[in-house]
Amino acid sequence: MILDKVNLFVKNQDLTPILGTIFGSSKWSGLLSRYPAGRVAPFSLLIPLTSLVLARVILQEQLSPLQYLGSLVVIVGLCIINFRGALRPRAV
């Protein structure tokens, strides 16, 4: 009986954005306290991707191939932005 109430609580669609906002804001503040804003700002692109993952995991929503492709583009873009200095050849 308690487990049914917990499942109902977790799967409630009204709760998902609230939990996502609390989790995201706390992680964002933690990153800003440790790294410069210019280094952290590109990760704001992960907000829609995080929403898709939460909808898939918590609500068992089916994602379209276009959503998977868009997620991949965002991740590749973040890798390019964050590792571009590491990928450049060093001057000798």
Distance bins in CASP14 RR format, pairs under 12 A and 6 or more apart:
PFRMAT RR
TARGET T0000
AUTHOR 0000-0000-0000
RMODE 2
METHOD distances of the structure
MODEL  1
1 7 0 0 0 0 0 1 0 0 0 0 0
1 8 0 0 0 0 0 1 0 0 0 0 0
2 8 0 0 0 0 0 1 0 0 0 0 0
2 9 0 0 0 0 0 1 0 0 0 0 0
3 9 0 0 0 0 0 1 0 0 0 0 0
3 10 0 0 0 0 0 1 0 0 0 0 0
4 10 0 0 0 0 0 1 0 0 0 0 0
4 11 0 0 0 0 0 1 0 0 0 0 0
5 11 0 0 0 0 0 1 0 0 0 0 0
5 12 0 0 0 0 0 1 0 0 0 0 0
6 12 0 0 0 0 0 1 0 0 0 0 0
6 15 0 0 0 0 0 1 0 0 0 0 0
7 15 0 0 0 0 0 1 0 0 0 0 0
7 58 0 0 0 0 0 1 0 0 0 0 0
8 14 0 0 0 0 0 1 0 0 0 0 0
8 15 0 0 0 0 1 0 0 0 0 0 0
9 15 1 0 0 1 0 0 0 0 0 0 0
9 16 0 0 0 0 0 1 0 0 0 0 0
9 18 0 0 0 0 0 1 0 0 0 0 0
9 19 0 0 0 0 0 1 0 0 0 0 0
9 58 0 0 0 0 0 1 0 0 0 0 0
10 16 0 0 0 0 1 0 0 0 0 0 0
10 18 0 0 0 0 0 1 0 0 0 0 0
10 19 0 0 0 0 1 0 0 0 0 0 0
10 54 0 0 0 0 0 1 0 0 0 0 0
10 57 0 0 0 0 0 1 0 0 0 0 0
10 58 1 0 0 1 0 0 0 0 0 0 0
10 59 0 0 0 0 1 0 0 0 0 0 0
10 60 0 0 0 0 0 1 0 0 0 0 0
11 19 0 0 0 0 0 1 0 0 0 0 0
11 54 0 0 0 0 0 1 0 0 0 0 0
11 55 0 0 0 0 0 1 0 0 0 0 0
11 57 0 0 0 0 0 1 0 0 0 0 0
11 58 1 0 0 1 0 0 0 0 0 0 0
11 59 1 0 0 1 0 0 0 0 0 0 0
11 60 0 0 0 0 1 0 0 0 0 0 0
11 61 0 0 0 0 0 1 0 0 0 0 0
12 18 0 0 0 0 1 0 0 0 0 0 0
12 19 0 0 0 0 1 0 0 0 0 0 0
12 58 0 0 0 0 1 0 0 0 0 0 0
12 59 0 0 0 0 1 0 0 0 0 0 0
13 19 0 0 0 0 0 1 0 0 0 0 0
13 54 0 0 0 0 0 1 0 0 0 0 0
13 55 0 0 0 0 1 0 0 0 0 0 0
13 58 0 0 0 0 1 0 0 0 0 0 0
13 59 1 0 0 1 0 0 0 0 0 0 0
13 60 0 0 0 0 0 1 0 0 0 0 0
13 61 0 0 0 0 0 1 0 0 0 0 0
14 59 0 0 0 0 0 1 0 0 0 0 0
15 21 0 0 0 0 0 1 0 0 0 0 0
15 22 0 0 0 0 0 1 0 0 0 0 0
15 23 0 0 0 0 0 1 0 0 0 0 0
15 54 0 0 0 0 0 1 0 0 0 0 0
15 58 0 0 0 0 1 0 0 0 0 0 0
15 59 0 0 0 0 0 1 0 0 0 0 0
16 22 0 0 0 0 0 1 0 0 0 0 0
16 23 0 0 0 0 0 1 0 0 0 0 0
16 50 0 0 0 0 0 1 0 0 0 0 0
16 51 0 0 0 0 1 0 0 0 0 0 0
16 52 0 0 0 0 0 1 0 0 0 0 0
16 53 0 0 0 0 0 1 0 0 0 0 0
16 54 1 0 0 1 0 0 0 0 0 0 0
16 55 1 0 0 1 0 0 0 0 0 0 0
16 56 0 0 0 0 0 1 0 0 0 0 0
16 57 0 0 0 0 0 1 0 0 0 0 0
16 58 1 0 0 1 0 0 0 0 0 0 0
16 59 1 0 0 1 0 0 0 0 0 0 0
16 61 0 0 0 0 0 1 0 0 0 0 0
17 23 0 0 0 0 0 1 0 0 0 0 0
17 24 0 0 0 0 0 1 0 0 0 0 0
17 25 0 0 0 0 0 1 0 0 0 0 0
17 47 0 0 0 0 0 1 0 0 0 0 0
17 50 0 0 0 0 0 1 0 0 0 0 0
17 51 0 0 0 0 1 0 0 0 0 0 0
17 54 0 0 0 0 1 0 0 0 0 0 0
17 55 0 0 0 0 0 1 0 0 0 0 0
17 58 0 0 0 0 0 1 0 0 0 0 0
17 59 0 0 0 0 0 1 0 0 0 0 0
18 24 0 0 0 0 0 1 0 0 0 0 0
18 25 0 0 0 0 0 1 0 0 0 0 0
18 54 0 0 0 0 0 1 0 0 0 0 0
19 25 0 0 0 0 0 1 0 0 0 0 0
19 26 0 0 0 0 0 1 0 0 0 0 0
19 50 0 0 0 0 0 1 0 0 0 0 0
19 51 0 0 0 0 0 1 0 0 0 0 0
19 54 1 0 0 1 0 0 0 0 0 0 0
19 57 0 0 0 0 0 1 0 0 0 0 0
19 58 0 0 0 0 1 0 0 0 0 0 0
20 26 0 0 0 0 1 0 0 0 0 0 0
20 27 0 0 0 0 1 0 0 0 0 0 0
20 28 0 0 0 0 0 1 0 0 0 0 0
20 46 0 0 0 0 0 1 0 0 0 0 0
20 47 0 0 0 0 1 0 0 0 0 0 0
20 50 1 0 0 1 0 0 0 0 0 0 0
20 51 1 0 0 1 0 0 0 0 0 0 0
20 53 0 0 0 0 0 1 0 0 0 0 0
20 54 1 0 0 1 0 0 0 0 0 0 0
20 55 0 0 0 0 0 1 0 0 0 0 0
20 57 0 0 0 0 0 1 0 0 0 0 0
20 58 0 0 0 0 0 1 0 0 0 0 0
21 27 0 0 0 0 0 1 0 0 0 0 0
21 28 0 0 0 0 0 1 0 0 0 0 0
21 47 0 0 0 0 1 0 0 0 0 0 0
21 50 0 0 0 0 0 1 0 0 0 0 0
21 51 0 0 0 0 0 1 0 0 0 0 0
21 54 0 0 0 0 0 1 0 0 0 0 0
22 28 0 0 0 0 0 1 0 0 0 0 0
22 29 0 0 0 0 0 1 0 0 0 0 0
23 29 0 0 0 0 0 1 0 0 0 0 0
23 30 0 0 0 0 0 1 0 0 0 0 0
23 47 0 0 0 0 0 1 0 0 0 0 0
23 50 0 0 0 0 1 0 0 0 0 0 0
23 51 0 0 0 0 0 1 0 0 0 0 0
23 53 0 0 0 0 0 1 0 0 0 0 0
23 54 0 0 0 0 1 0 0 0 0 0 0
24 30 0 0 0 0 1 0 0 0 0 0 0
24 31 0 0 0 0 1 0 0 0 0 0 0
24 32 0 0 0 0 0 1 0 0 0 0 0
24 43 0 0 0 0 0 1 0 0 0 0 0
24 44 0 0 0 0 0 1 0 0 0 0 0
24 46 0 0 0 0 1 0 0 0 0 0 0
24 47 1 0 0 1 0 0 0 0 0 0 0
24 50 1 0 0 1 0 0 0 0 0 0 0
24 51 0 0 0 0 0 1 0 0 0 0 0
24 54 0 0 0 0 0 1 0 0 0 0 0
25 31 0 0 0 0 0 1 0 0 0 0 0
25 32 0 0 0 0 0 1 0 0 0 0 0
25 44 0 0 0 0 0 1 0 0 0 0 0
25 47 0 0 0 0 0 1 0 0 0 0 0
25 50 0 0 0 0 0 1 0 0 0 0 0
26 32 0 0 0 0 0 1 0 0 0 0 0
26 33 0 0 0 0 0 1 0 0 0 0 0
27 33 0 0 0 0 0 1 0 0 0 0 0
27 34 0 0 0 0 0 1 0 0 0 0 0
27 40 0 0 0 0 0 1 0 0 0 0 0
27 43 0 0 0 0 1 0 0 0 0 0 0
27 44 0 0 0 0 0 1 0 0 0 0 0
27 46 0 0 0 0 1 0 0 0 0 0 0
27 47 0 0 0 0 0 1 0 0 0 0 0
27 50 0 0 0 0 1 0 0 0 0 0 0
28 34 0 0 0 0 0 1 0 0 0 0 0
28 35 0 0 0 0 0 1 0 0 0 0 0
28 37 0 0 0 0 0 1 0 0 0 0 0
28 40 1 0 0 1 0 0 0 0 0 0 0
28 41 0 0 0 0 0 1 0 0 0 0 0
28 43 0 0 0 0 1 0 0 0 0 0 0
28 44 1 0 0 1 0 0 0 0 0 0 0
28 46 0 0 0 0 0 1 0 0 0 0 0
28 47 0 0 0 0 1 0 0 0 0 0 0
28 50 0 0 0 0 0 1 0 0 0 0 0
29 35 0 0 0 0 0 1 0 0 0 0 0
29 37 0 0 0 0 0 1 0 0 0 0 0
29 40 0 0 0 0 0 1 0 0 0 0 0
30 40 0 0 0 0 1 0 0 0 0 0 0
30 43 0 0 0 0 0 1 0 0 0 0 0
31 37 0 0 0 0 1 0 0 0 0 0 0
31 38 0 0 0 0 0 1 0 0 0 0 0
31 39 0 0 0 0 1 0 0 0 0 0 0
31 40 1 0 1 0 0 0 0 0 0 0 0
31 41 0 0 0 0 1 0 0 0 0 0 0
31 42 0 0 0 0 0 1 0 0 0 0 0
31 43 1 0 0 1 0 0 0 0 0 0 0
31 44 0 0 0 0 0 1 0 0 0 0 0
31 46 0 0 0 0 0 1 0 0 0 0 0
32 38 0 0 0 0 1 0 0 0 0 0 0
32 39 0 0 0 0 1 0 0 0 0 0 0
32 40 1 0 1 0 0 0 0 0 0 0 0
32 41 0 0 0 0 1 0 0 0 0 0 0
32 43 0 0 0 0 0 1 0 0 0 0 0
32 44 0 0 0 0 0 1 0 0 0 0 0
33 40 0 0 0 0 1 0 0 0 0 0 0
34 40 0 0 0 0 1 0 0 0 0 0 0
35 41 0 0 0 0 1 0 0 0 0 0 0
35 42 0 0 0 0 0 1 0 0 0 0 0
35 43 0 0 0 0 1 0 0 0 0 0 0
35 82 0 0 0 0 0 1 0 0 0 0 0
36 42 0 0 0 0 0 1 0 0 0 0 0
37 43 0 0 0 0 0 1 0 0 0 0 0
37 44 0 0 0 0 0 1 0 0 0 0 0
38 44 0 0 0 0 0 1 0 0 0 0 0
38 81 0 0 0 0 0 1 0 0 0 0 0
38 82 0 0 0 0 0 1 0 0 0 0 0
39 78 0 0 0 0 0 1 0 0 0 0 0
39 81 0 0 0 0 1 0 0 0 0 0 0
39 82 1 0 0 1 0 0 0 0 0 0 0
40 46 0 0 0 0 0 1 0 0 0 0 0
40 78 0 0 0 0 0 1 0 0 0 0 0
40 81 0 0 0 0 0 1 0 0 0 0 0
40 82 0 0 0 0 0 1 0 0 0 0 0
41 47 0 0 0 0 0 1 0 0 0 0 0
41 78 0 0 0 0 0 1 0 0 0 0 0
41 81 0 0 0 0 1 0 0 0 0 0 0
41 82 0 0 0 0 0 1 0 0 0 0 0
42 74 0 0 0 0 1 0 0 0 0 0 0
42 75 0 0 0 0 0 1 0 0 0 0 0
42 77 0 0 0 0 1 0 0 0 0 0 0
42 78 1 0 1 0 0 0 0 0 0 0 0
42 79 0 0 0 0 0 1 0 0 0 0 0
42 80 0 0 0 0 1 0 0 0 0 0 0
42 81 1 0 1 0 0 0 0 0 0 0 0
42 82 1 0 0 1 0 0 0 0 0 0 0
42 83 0 0 0 0 0 1 0 0 0 0 0
42 84 0 0 0 0 0 1 0 0 0 0 0
43 49 0 0 0 0 0 1 0 0 0 0 0
43 50 0 0 0 0 0 1 0 0 0 0 0
43 74 0 0 0 0 0 1 0 0 0 0 0
43 75 0 0 0 0 0 1 0 0 0 0 0
43 77 0 0 0 0 0 1 0 0 0 0 0
43 78 1 0 0 1 0 0 0 0 0 0 0
43 79 0 0 0 0 0 1 0 0 0 0 0
43 81 0 0 0 0 1 0 0 0 0 0 0
43 82 0 0 0 0 1 0 0 0 0 0 0
44 50 0 0 0 0 0 1 0 0 0 0 0
44 74 0 0 0 0 0 1 0 0 0 0 0
44 78 0 0 0 0 0 1 0 0 0 0 0
44 81 0 0 0 0 0 1 0 0 0 0 0
45 70 0 0 0 0 0 1 0 0 0 0 0
45 71 0 0 0 0 0 1 0 0 0 0 0
45 73 0 0 0 0 1 0 0 0 0 0 0
45 74 1 0 1 0 0 0 0 0 0 0 0
45 75 0 0 0 0 1 0 0 0 0 0 0
45 76 0 0 0 0 0 1 0 0 0 0 0
45 77 1 0 0 1 0 0 0 0 0 0 0
45 78 1 0 0 1 0 0 0 0 0 0 0
45 79 0 0 0 0 0 1 0 0 0 0 0
45 80 0 0 0 0 0 1 0 0 0 0 0
45 81 0 0 0 0 1 0 0 0 0 0 0
45 82 0 0 0 0 0 1 0 0 0 0 0
46 52 0 0 0 0 0 1 0 0 0 0 0
46 53 0 0 0 0 1 0 0 0 0 0 0
46 54 0 0 0 0 0 1 0 0 0 0 0
46 71 0 0 0 0 1 0 0 0 0 0 0
46 74 1 0 0 1 0 0 0 0 0 0 0
46 75 0 0 0 0 1 0 0 0 0 0 0
46 77 0 0 0 0 0 1 0 0 0 0 0
46 78 1 0 0 1 0 0 0 0 0 0 0
46 81 0 0 0 0 0 1 0 0 0 0 0
46 82 0 0 0 0 0 1 0 0 0 0 0
47 53 0 0 0 0 0 1 0 0 0 0 0
47 54 0 0 0 0 0 1 0 0 0 0 0
47 71 0 0 0 0 0 1 0 0 0 0 0
47 74 0 0 0 0 1 0 0 0 0 0 0
48 54 0 0 0 0 0 1 0 0 0 0 0
48 55 0 0 0 0 0 1 0 0 0 0 0
48 63 0 0 0 0 0 1 0 0 0 0 0
48 67 0 0 0 0 1 0 0 0 0 0 0
48 70 0 0 0 0 1 0 0 0 0 0 0
48 71 0 0 0 0 1 0 0 0 0 0 0
48 73 0 0 0 0 0 1 0 0 0 0 0
48 74 1 0 0 1 0 0 0 0 0 0 0
48 75 0 0 0 0 0 1 0 0 0 0 0
49 55 0 0 0 0 0 1 0 0 0 0 0
49 56 0 0 0 0 0 1 0 0 0 0 0
49 63 0 0 0 0 0 1 0 0 0 0 0
49 67 0 0 0 0 1 0 0 0 0 0 0
49 68 0 0 0 0 0 1 0 0 0 0 0
49 69 0 0 0 0 0 1 0 0 0 0 0
49 70 0 0 0 0 1 0 0 0 0 0 0
49 71 1 0 1 0 0 0 0 0 0 0 0
49 72 0 0 0 0 1 0 0 0 0 0 0
49 73 0 0 0 0 0 1 0 0 0 0 0
49 74 1 0 1 0 0 0 0 0 0 0 0
49 75 1 0 0 1 0 0 0 0 0 0 0
49 76 0 0 0 0 0 1 0 0 0 0 0
49 77 0 0 0 0 0 1 0 0 0 0 0
49 78 0 0 0 0 1 0 0 0 0 0 0
50 56 0 0 0 0 0 1 0 0 0 0 0
50 57 0 0 0 0 0 1 0 0 0 0 0
50 58 0 0 0 0 0 1 0 0 0 0 0
50 71 0 0 0 0 0 1 0 0 0 0 0
50 74 0 0 0 0 0 1 0 0 0 0 0
50 75 0 0 0 0 0 1 0 0 0 0 0
51 57 0 0 0 0 0 1 0 0 0 0 0
51 58 0 0 0 0 0 1 0 0 0 0 0
51 59 0 0 0 0 0 1 0 0 0 0 0
51 61 0 0 0 0 0 1 0 0 0 0 0
51 63 0 0 0 0 0 1 0 0 0 0 0
51 67 0 0 0 0 0 1 0 0 0 0 0
51 71 0 0 0 0 0 1 0 0 0 0 0
51 74 0 0 0 0 0 1 0 0 0 0 0
52 58 0 0 0 0 0 1 0 0 0 0 0
52 59 0 0 0 0 0 1 0 0 0 0 0
52 61 0 0 0 0 1 0 0 0 0 0 0
52 62 0 0 0 0 0 1 0 0 0 0 0
52 63 1 0 0 1 0 0 0 0 0 0 0
52 64 0 0 0 0 0 1 0 0 0 0 0
52 66 0 0 0 0 0 1 0 0 0 0 0
52 67 1 0 1 0 0 0 0 0 0 0 0
52 68 0 0 0 0 1 0 0 0 0 0 0
52 69 0 0 0 0 0 1 0 0 0 0 0
52 70 0 0 0 0 1 0 0 0 0 0 0
52 71 1 0 0 1 0 0 0 0 0 0 0
52 72 0 0 0 0 0 1 0 0 0 0 0
52 74 0 0 0 0 0 1 0 0 0 0 0
52 75 0 0 0 0 0 1 0 0 0 0 0
53 59 0 0 0 0 0 1 0 0 0 0 0
53 61 0 0 0 0 0 1 0 0 0 0 0
53 63 0 0 0 0 1 0 0 0 0 0 0
53 67 0 0 0 0 0 1 0 0 0 0 0
53 68 0 0 0 0 0 1 0 0 0 0 0
53 71 0 0 0 0 1 0 0 0 0 0 0
53 74 0 0 0 0 0 1 0 0 0 0 0
53 75 0 0 0 0 0 1 0 0 0 0 0
54 60 0 0 0 0 0 1 0 0 0 0 0
54 61 0 0 0 0 1 0 0 0 0 0 0
54 63 0 0 0 0 0 1 0 0 0 0 0
55 61 1 0 1 0 0 0 0 0 0 0 0
55 62 0 0 0 0 1 0 0 0 0 0 0
55 63 1 0 0 1 0 0 0 0 0 0 0
55 67 0 0 0 0 1 0 0 0 0 0 0
56 62 1 0 0 1 0 0 0 0 0 0 0
56 63 1 0 1 0 0 0 0 0 0 0 0
56 64 0 0 0 0 0 1 0 0 0 0 0
56 67 0 0 0 0 1 0 0 0 0 0 0
56 68 0 0 0 0 0 1 0 0 0 0 0
56 71 0 0 0 0 0 1 0 0 0 0 0
57 63 0 0 0 0 0 1 0 0 0 0 0
61 67 0 0 0 0 1 0 0 0 0 0 0
62 68 0 0 0 0 0 1 0 0 0 0 0
63 69 0 0 0 0 0 1 0 0 0 0 0
63 70 0 0 0 0 0 1 0 0 0 0 0
63 71 0 0 0 0 1 0 0 0 0 0 0
63 72 0 0 0 0 0 1 0 0 0 0 0
64 70 0 0 0 0 1 0 0 0 0 0 0
64 71 0 0 0 0 0 1 0 0 0 0 0
65 71 0 0 0 0 0 1 0 0 0 0 0
65 72 0 0 0 0 0 1 0 0 0 0 0
66 72 0 0 0 0 0 1 0 0 0 0 0
66 73 0 0 0 0 0 1 0 0 0 0 0
67 73 0 0 0 0 0 1 0 0 0 0 0
67 74 0 0 0 0 0 1 0 0 0 0 0
68 74 0 0 0 0 0 1 0 0 0 0 0
68 75 0 0 0 0 0 1 0 0 0 0 0
69 75 0 0 0 0 0 1 0 0 0 0 0
69 76 0 0 0 0 0 1 0 0 0 0 0
70 76 0 0 0 0 1 0 0 0 0 0 0
70 77 0 0 0 0 0 1 0 0 0 0 0
71 77 0 0 0 0 0 1 0 0 0 0 0
71 78 0 0 0 0 0 1 0 0 0 0 0
72 78 0 0 0 0 0 1 0 0 0 0 0
72 79 0 0 0 0 0 1 0 0 0 0 0
73 79 0 0 0 0 0 1 0 0 0 0 0
73 80 0 0 0 0 0 1 0 0 0 0 0
74 80 0 0 0 0 0 1 0 0 0 0 0
74 81 0 0 0 0 0 1 0 0 0 0 0
75 81 0 0 0 0 0 1 0 0 0 0 0
75 82 0 0 0 0 0 1 0 0 0 0 0
75 83 0 0 0 0 0 1 0 0 0 0 0
76 82 0 0 0 0 0 1 0 0 0 0 0
76 83 0 0 0 0 0 1 0 0 0 0 0
77 83 0 0 0 0 1 0 0 0 0 0 0
77 84 0 0 0 0 1 0 0 0 0 0 0
78 84 0 0 0 0 0 1 0 0 0 0 0
79 85 0 0 0 0 0 1 0 0 0 0 0
79 86 0 0 0 0 0 1 0 0 0 0 0
79 87 0 0 0 0 1 0 0 0 0 0 0
80 86 0 0 0 0 0 1 0 0 0 0 0
80 87 0 0 0 0 1 0 0 0 0 0 0
80 88 0 0 0 0 0 1 0 0 0 0 0
81 87 0 0 0 0 0 1 0 0 0 0 0
END
